[in-house]
Amino acid sequence: MTTMAIEKPAEREIARTEPTWNRPQFRPNVDILERPDELTVLADMPGTSAEDVNIQFENGTLKLHGKVKDREPQETGYVLQEYGVGDFHRTFQVSEIIDAARISAEYEDGVLILHLPKTEAVKPRKIAVKTN
């Protein structure tokens, strides 16, 4: 009996821009829901406010950025500190089924809610059946 080695093909290198920020950067957790007329993105961005969230859409790329304000200095040191302070960044490639002109967003309780409406051409439609 002989054994054969199977080599995993090398993964392609993905070109990424290198951040030059001097503070931690976090990747917000997201849920993406598909509905018949839109995609809804829920992004967790605790510590941000609606004024500190920036959303850009260009050439099929959706970029989310949430700036977290620095905490006030404490007179005493932390006994335990698990929550790191840093900004949120996330980027998505969006297909042509999204109507970019109608993208909207809202922010509530640390969660960014994005509505990405589908174009009319891809929405399901009901066909009326006529009788003779």
C-alpha positions in Angstrom: 0.0 0.0 0.0 1.4 3.4 -0.9 0.4 6.8 0.4 0.2 9.9 -1.6 0.8 13.4 -0.3 -1.8 15.9 -1.3 -0.6 19.4 -1.4 -2.9 22.3 -0.7 -2.6 24.8 -3.5 -1.1 28.1 -2.4 -3.7 30.7 -1.6 -3.7 33.8 -3.7 -2.3 36.9 -2.1 -4.9 39.5 -1.6 -3.7 43.1 -2.0 -4.7 45.2 1.0 -4.0 48.7 2.0 -2.0 49.0 5.2 -3.6 51.1 7.9 -1.5 53.9 9.3 -3.7 54.7 12.4 -2.0 54.8 15.8 -4.9 53.2 17.6 -6.5 49.8 17.5 -8.8 48.9 14.7 -11.7 46.5 15.1 -13.8 44.6 12.5 -17.4 44.9 13.6 -19.5 41.7 13.6 -22.3 41.8 11.1 -25.4 40.0 10.2 -26.7 40.2 6.6 -30.3 39.4 6.0 -31.8 38.9 2.5 -35.4 39.9 2.0 -37.2 40.0 -1.3 -36.7 43.7 -1.8 -33.4 44.4 0.0 -30.4 43.2 1.9 -30.2 44.5 5.5 -26.8 44.7 7.2 -26.6 44.9 11.0 -23.2 46.0 12.2 -22.2 46.1 15.9 -20.3 49.3 16.7 -20.5 49.8 20.4 -19.1 53.1 21.7 -19.8 55.0 18.5 -22.5 57.6 17.8 -24.5 58.2 14.6 -22.4 61.4 14.0 -19.2 59.3 14.2 -20.2 56.7 11.6 -19.1 57.2 8.0 -20.5 55.1 5.2 -19.1 55.3 1.6 -20.2 53.4 -1.5 -18.1 53.7 -4.6 -17.5 51.3 -7.6 -19.3 48.4 -5.9 -17.4 48.8 -2.6 -19.2 49.6 0.6 -17.0 50.9 3.4 -18.1 51.3 7.0 -16.1 53.3 9.5 -17.1 54.0 13.1 -15.0 56.3 15.3 -14.9 55.6 19.0 -14.2 58.5 21.2 -11.5 58.1 23.8 -12.7 57.4 27.3 -12.3 60.0 30.1 -9.2 59.3 32.2 -10.0 57.6 35.5 -8.6 58.9 38.8 -8.0 55.3 39.7 -6.6 52.5 37.6 -8.7 49.8 36.1 -9.1 46.6 38.1 -10.1 44.8 34.9 -10.3 46.2 31.4 -11.6 43.9 28.7 -13.1 46.5 26.3 -10.5 48.0 24.1 -11.0 51.4 22.6 -10.5 51.7 18.9 -12.3 52.4 15.6 -14.4 50.1 13.5 -13.7 49.3 9.9 -15.4 46.9 7.5 -15.5 46.7 3.7 -17.8 44.7 1.4 -18.0 44.1 -2.3 -21.6 44.7 -3.3 -23.1 43.2 -6.5 -24.9 45.1 -9.2 -28.3 43.9 -7.8 -28.2 46.8 -5.3 -29.7 50.1 -6.1 -26.8 52.4 -4.8 -28.9 55.6 -5.1 -31.4 54.2 -2.5 -29.0 52.9 0.2 -30.0 54.2 3.6 -28.7 53.8 7.2 -29.8 54.2 10.7 -28.1 53.8 14.1 -29.6 52.5 17.3 -28.1 51.3 20.5 -24.7 50.7 19.1 -25.9 48.9 16.0 -25.6 50.3 12.5 -28.5 49.2 10.3 -28.0 49.5 6.5 -30.7 49.0 4.0 -29.4 48.0 0.6 -32.5 48.0 -1.8 -32.4 45.6 -4.7 -32.9 47.0 -8.2 -36.4 46.5 -9.7 -35.0 44.1 -12.3 -34.0 41.5 -9.7 -37.0 41.8 -7.3 -39.5 39.0 -7.5 -42.7 40.0 -9.1 -46.1 38.4 -9.2 -47.4 37.5 -12.6 -51.2 37.9 -13.0 -53.0 35.0 -14.7 -55.8 36.1 -17.0 -58.8 34.0 -17.8 -60.4 33.7 -21.3 
